[in-house]
Amino acid sequence: MRNRFGAAHVPVPTEQAEDIVDRIKILDQSLWHQVPPEVIAEAERAAKEAPVWIARQGNGHIVAMDGPGDPEVATGDVMFIAEVAPSRG
């Protein structure tokens, strides 16, 4: 099943489903279908007070990470796939 962004459906508890879909901004539609469901879930959990980015690193790994400019961000080729906004509650 595909969501409104054309990406594969990620199973989410019903009461949280609308909030999560509204929180994800897809930046690269062509890479979005490659994002593992567990990375999306990790990004959603990590986005408490600040946005979290889903990105493909130069080594091909798709990860949830802090936003651009953070000293912890790996150097090299990073392609940002999506942004997960902070939770509302």
Salt bridges, closest charged atoms under 4 A:
ASP19 OD2 - ARG23 NH1 3.70
ASP19 OD1 - ARG88 NH1 3.67
ASP22 OD1 - ARG4 NH2 3.25
GLU44 OE2 - ARG23 NH1 2.71
